[in-house]
C-alpha cells in the first residue's frame, strides 16, 4: 500500500506539474524577449475554453489542442500589441489581460460547462518502457500532452543556446538597442515570441479542460498561471530548470493530496507554501551571486522595459 | 590659401555620395545641408567638436535616424537607409562611440549576434572557435569567453571593431575610435585602417575631434561646425593649426599647465592595497599611493591594468582584500562610499552616463546628488525644491553651461555639457581630494579645456587630484607627478618636467625601464 501511495504521488507530481510546465515555458519565451506577462492566468483560461470548444464542435482532439494554442497565441498578441507595439506598461497591461481572460473565458464557455469532453487527450503507453517495474507506470503511461510539455523546455533550450536565431532572441531581452543595431528585427520578434509563448500557455489551460478535468469550468486554473510565473524565476530563466521547478511545484501539490488521503499530520498550507519559499530562496541566492553588480540579475537585463529605437 | 578638394575625381564613381542632407530635432538643425563623397580606398576623416553634427550624420548613415531632406547614394544609385539592418545590407558598418554590445553576453556571442554568416546551428564552442580565428585574422586581442561587463572599455572596443570588420563592411564608420586606446593600440588601429582602405573598394569614415589622429590616419578630411560642412580638404594640405581653426575658430593651448603652487600635507593615502576585479581576479596588488593637498597625480597606463579598480577602491565603491585607506588621520578602510564623500572625496567616474549621472533624472536633481543630504537642500525630512534649483543654478553657472530649463532631463545635454555638470558637482563635493577618471574623454577641444581649467583651479585651492587618463598629452600637461600602473602595481614615478615619454611608454607596456 505504502509503495502504491508513493507511486501514485510521483505520478501525480508529473500530471500536476505538466500544466505548470506549459505555462512556465510560454512565460519564459516572452520574458526572454523582455516582456513580463503577469496575465498568463487569463491566457490559460482562454486556452482551456478555446480548446474545449474546438474539440467539442469538431469532435477531434487535434483541432481542440490547436484551437487552444491559437486561442492563447491570439489572446497574448493583444497583450503584445499593447506592450510591444504601443509600449504600454507591462504590469498594468498584464493585470488587464488577466481580468479580461477571466471574464471572457467564463462568458464564452458558459454553454459548455458541465459537458464531459467527448474526445479528450488520451493516455499513451510508451512501448517497452512502460513495462519497467515501478518507474514504468510512473513515467511512461501518461496523457500524450505530458510528453509534449516535457519536451518543450528542451526545444526552447536548443533554440536559445544552440542556434543563431536563439542568440538574436536572447539579445532582444538583454539589450534590444544592441540587437537592433546589428539588424535584429526587435519589435517583430518580441511580438511573435510573446504570442508564441501565449500558445504554450494556452496548451497549459487545455491540458486541464481536455486532459485531466475533461470538462470546462470557469476559473478552473485556480492560480496555476501565477505559479507558472514563480517557476520562471525559480528556474533562474534557464529553460531546462523549468522542468525541475514544474515537477517540484506539482510534486508538492501531489504530496498535499497524498497527505490528506493518508491522514498524515502535515498542514496542507505548509506544503502549498514550500515552493514559494523555494522561489524566494532561489532569488536570494541569485541576488547574492550578483551582489557586486548593482542592477544585475539572472533575469534578462531589459525585462519589463519597452524598446524605443534611438532612445 | 588652401584649395578645397570638392571636385569629384571624374574617373571614379564615389562609393558613397551625400547631397544636401539635413536633419532637424525640433528647432535644432543638427545636420544642415551636408555634402560628402567617400571614394573607394580612402580614409575620410570627419572632424568636428561635440555638437557639430558628427554623430547625427553617422546615425543617418546607420539607419538609426531618417534625414528630413537630401540624398544618399551608393555606387551612383540613390538609397534609403531605412533601418540598421538595411545599412548592414548596403555594406555600411559602424563602430559606435558607445559600443552597443550586450553586457551579459560574451565577446563570442556579441560578435555573432544578428549576423547572417553565423552558422544557423552554433553552440558556444562553435562561436568561440570562430571568434578565435576572426580575432587572429584581424590581429585584435579578444578573449571570446569574457563577458562584456567584465571588460575594460578598451577591450570592449576591440570586440566592437572586430564585429564590424568581420561583417565585411564596404564603408566602415568609426566614431571616435581611439578615445580609449593607448598610443600603441591607436597606431595599430591606424595601420589596420590604412591597410583596409588602400587599394580596396572599401572606404573608411573616421570620426574624430583629435587633430593629430585625423592628420595621421586620413586621406581627406571634412570639417563640420554647428551642423554645417566647413570644408573638405586633402589631408596632406592640412596641419593641426589650420584644422583647429576651422573646427573651433581659435588656436589650441598645448602648453603644460603651471605646476602646483603650494604642496600641502598628504590627504588621500592607500597603503598596501590589494583588490579584485569584477571577475574575482586580483586587479590591484600591494599598491601604495599618496596624494597630497594641492597636487595633481597622473596615473598613466594601458586600459585594464587596475585603473578602474584603483578609482573605485579610493572612493569606497570596491572593497579591498588587504591594505588600508586614509584621509589624513581618518581611516576609511571598509567604510561606505558616503563616508568617503563626507571625508571630502569626490569622484568623476569612468563612464559618466552609467555611474556618474542619472540620465532619466533632471539636471537639477543630478546637480544635487552629492549635496542633498545636508541643509539647505535637506529640510528635516524633506528636500527643498527652491534650494535644489538655486544650488543647481549656481553649479551650472560655475561650470559655464547655459541651460534654460534645469528641470529637463540630463539626456538633453551634449556629452561635453554633461561632463561639465558632473565635474562641477564632484569638485563641489571634493573638499580634500578628487579621483577623476578620463575626465575629458569624448569631449571636444573646448569642453575638454574647460574641464581641465576647473581641475587646475581646484588643485590651486588645495584639493589633491588623482587623474586617471589614457590621454598621455593630458597627463603630461596637467600632472605635477605621474605614476605608471601596470598589472595592478605602480611601476614608475616621475616629477613634473622630468617626464620622458619613451620611458613612460615602455613602463606602460610592461617593460622594466631604466629610470634616470
Boltz contact constraints between the chains, C-beta under 6 A:
constraints:
  - contact:
      token1: [A, 162]
      token2: [B, 123]
      max_distance: 6.0
  - contact:
      token1: [A, 163]
      token2: [B, 121]
      max_distance: 6.0
  - contact:
      token1: [A, 164]
      token2: [B, 118]
      max_distance: 6.0
  - contact:
      token1: [A, 164]
      token2: [B, 120]
      max_distance: 6.0
  - contact:
      token1: [A, 164]
      token2: [B, 122]
      max_distance: 6.0
  - contact:
      token1: [A, 167]
      token2: [B, 113]
      max_distance: 6.0
  - contact:
      token1: [A, 168]
      token2: [B, 114]
      max_distance: 6.0
  - contact:
      token1: [A, 171]
      token2: [B, 102]
      max_distance: 6.0
  - contact:
      token1: [A, 171]
      token2: [B, 113]
      max_distance: 6.0
  - contact:
      token1: [A, 174]
      token2: [B, 102]
      max_distance: 6.0
  - contact:
      token1: [A, 174]
      token2: [B, 104]
      max_distance: 6.0
  - contact:
      token1: [A, 175]
      token2: [B, 102]
      max_distance: 6.0
  - contact:
      token1: [A, 178]
      token2: [B, 100]
      max_distance: 6.0
  - contact:
      token1: [A, 178]
      token2: [B, 102]
      max_distance: 6.0
  - contact:
      token1: [A, 180]
      token2: [B, 84]
      max_distance: 6.0
  - contact:
      token1: [A, 181]
      token2: [B, 84]
      max_distance: 6.0
  - contact:
      token1: [A, 181]
      token2: [B, 100]
      max_distance: 6.0
  - contact:
      token1: [A, 182]
      token2: [B, 113]
      max_distance: 6.0
  - contact:
      token1: [A, 182]
      token2: [B, 114]
      max_distance: 6.0
  - contact:
      token1: [A, 183]
      token2: [B, 84]
      max_distance: 6.0
  - contact:
      token1: [A, 183]
      token2: [B, 85]
      max_distance: 6.0
  - contact:
      token1: [A, 183]
      token2: [B, 88]
      max_distance: 6.0
  - contact:
      token1: [A, 183]
      token2: [B, 114]
      max_distance: 6.0
  - contact:
      token1: [A, 184]
      token2: [B, 114]
      max_distance: 6.0
  - contact:
      token1: [A, 301]
      token2: [B, 104]
      max_distance: 6.0
  - contact:
      token1: [A, 310]
      token2: [B, 64]
      max_distance: 6.0
